[in-house]
């Protein structure tokens, strides 16, 4: 399938994100040749879970390393579970519009460090060969608009030859 038939929707817990999903569902409708990737950028793993001070005893070092990896995996699963409400709603909106569940995938960012949201979205679009990226944009009071660069604006500037839909609500 061509990249132009793959759409990546950045999903978070905001109403703007939900509106972006609704917009895509109306535009795409029951199209048989579109695949949709619901993408969520996970928050950064807390610093205490990134590394430990080490140990002089190799067995203790191995055990600490194993425990750290287990704690990281558990934290990531909890973060995914916290995002599930928004992703489940997005999935339901698409299915209720008539989009086949087989054409909808849910993906998460893989970075464990503080995410660069734009980079994470662009890398996901590249990885899943998405020709279109969709983000929701909430409106801010005009004074805040002067000093705030929205993810959608940055994606439009750096979209790497992709179509970027910024759905404002």
C-alpha positions, 0 to 999 in steps of 0.5 A, spaced: 500 500 500 502 506 498 504 511 503 499 516 501 494 511 503 497 510 510 494 516 515 498 517 522 493 520 527 497 523 534 492 521 539 492 524 546 487 526 552 485 532 549 479 534 546 483 537 540 485 530 539 478 527 539 476 532 534 482 530 529 480 523 529 472 525 528 475 529 522 479 523 519 473 519 520 468 523 516 473 524 511 476 517 510 469 514 511 468 507 509 474 507 504 477 500 503 484 502 501 486 507 507 490 504 513 490 508 520 495 509 525 493 511 532 500 514 535 501 516 542 507 519 545 509 516 551 511 521 557 519 520 559 521 515 564 522 518 571 530 519 572 530 514 577 528 508 572 533 510 567 540 508 570 543 506 577 549 507 580 552 500 579 555 495 583 562 492 584 559 485 585 558 482 578 552 478 580 549 484 584 550 488 578 546 483 574 540 483 578 540 490 579 540 491 571 534 486 571 530 489 576 531 496 573 529 493 566 523 490 569 521 496 573 522 500 566 517 495 562 512 496 568 512 503 568 511 503 560 505 498 561 502 503 566 503 509 561 500 505 555 494 503 560 493 511 562 493 512 555 488 507 553 482 511 554 484 516 549 486 511 544 480 506 545 475 512 544 479 514 538 478 507 535 471 507 537 470 513 533 473 510 527 469 504 527 463 507 528 464 511 522 465 504 518 472 503 518 474 496 518 478 494 525 483 491 521 485 498 518 486 501 524 493 500 528 495 503 535 502 505 536 506 508 541 513 512 541 519 508 543 523 513 546 524 512 554 527 519 555 524 526 554 520 526 548 521 531 542 514 530 540 515 532 533 521 528 532 517 522 535 511 523 530 515 524 524 519 518 525 513 514 526 510 516 520 517 514 516 516 507 520 509 506 518 510 509 511 504 514 512 503 520 507 499 524 512 500 526 519 494 529 523 494 532 529 489 536 533 490 543 535 486 547 541 486 554 541 489 558 546 488 565 548 491 570 543 497 572 548 499 565 549 498 564 542 504 569 541 509 565 545 507 558 544 509 554 538 504 548 537 506 541 534 502 542 528 505 548 526 512 545 527 510 539 523 507 543 517 514 546 517 518 540 518 513 535 515 519 531 510 514 531 504 508 529 508 501 532 508 500 535 515 493 536 517 492 540 523 485 540 526 483 546 530 477 546 535 
